[in-house]
Amino acid sequence: VLLSRDTLQCWEQLHLISEVMRLHIPTISVHLPDFQFPTEDYYTNVLPQYWNASLDVQTDRLHALFKRISLLLSTGASEQVLEAQAMMIWNRIPRTTDSCMPSPKLDLRNCGFNRRLTRVS
């Protein structure tokens, strides 16, 4: 889940977060520098403006998301910092039996991506 400045004021994003949490889909939270984590004021005064049905359920789902440590993606940082942060995010991805994800030391070129994660043919 990529968290940006307007994530918590966007009904579509709130709905998506709610569904992901309802379905217990494994998530990795990544926040951009301008994201503000919700305060009690948000849950009391702002969230009801976007979500009035089942407000307690939505609050619980958001709390569940924010109990997990979110990783920062410093979009204005140097390439070295971005690469280190991207690797931290990559290392949080659960490994599967998919041949494209055999280990944390995966060479993405084997999956059709180059070093900068752009699609190559």
N, C-alpha and C positions, 0 to 999 in steps of 0.2 A: 504494500500500500504506500504510494507516494503522497506524502503530506506536504501541501503547499499553503501559502498564506490564506487562501479562500476555501480550503477543504472543508472546514467545519461550518461554513456558511453556504454550502452548496448541497441542495437536497439530493441530487443524483449521487454525489460522492458519499453522503451520509447513508443513503439507501444501500449503496454497494458495500460499504463497511459493515452495515447491519447484516446483510445477507451472508457475507463472508464469515462473520462471527457466528451467525445462526447455524450455518452449515459446517462449522468447525474446520474450515479450509485453512491449512497452514499458511501463515502470513509472515512477511518480513516487512516491518515498518521502516521506511526511509523518510527522513524529513529534510526539507530544504531550509536554508538559513532563515527565511522569513516566516516560517511556521511558528505559531504560538500554541503551546499545549493548553488544553482547556482548563479553566479554573472552575471553582464551584459556582461562580457567577455565570459562567457559560452554561452550565447544566441547569441552573435555575431560571435564567432570564433570556438566554439566546437560543438554546436548543428548542424550547417550546415553540419558537417562531417558525422553525423548519420541520418540526416533528411533533405533532400533537397526539396522534394515536399511539398507544402503547409507549408512552414516554419513559416509563420505568424500565421497560425492556430495552429500549434504545440506549438509555443511560447505562444500563448494565453491560450492553455490548460494547459501547465506547470505552467504559472502564476496563473491560477485558482486553481490548486492543492496547490501551495505554499502560497496562501492567507489564507488557513486554517492552524491553529496551529497544528504542528506535535508534537507527543509525543515521548519522548526519551525512548528507551529500553536499559538500561545500562547492556550489556551482561556480563561484568566483575564484576558486583556489588554483594553485599551480597544477600542472599535469601530474607531477609526482604525488601530490596530495590526493588528487582525484583518483589516480590509479590505486593508491593504498586504500582509499575509502571504497572504491568499487570492489576490490579484492575482499574487504571485510563483508560486504553485501553478498558477494559470490559465495563466500565460505558459509554463509547462513542458509544457503539453498540446500534442502534435504537431498541427499544422494539417492538415486534410484538404480534399478538394474538397466536403465536405458543406456545404450552404448555411447551416447553422447555425454554422459555424466559419470564416468567411472571413478573419478577421484577429485579431491580439491585441487590437484595440480593439473587439471585438464588443460590441454592445448586447444583453444577454441577454433583453431584452423581446421581441426578434424570435424567440426560441426558446421562448416561452411561460413565461418566468421574469421576476419583477420584480427590483428592485435587491437584495433580500435573498435571492435564489435560492430563493424559494418558488414553487411551481407556481401559475400564474394561469390562468383560463379565458378 
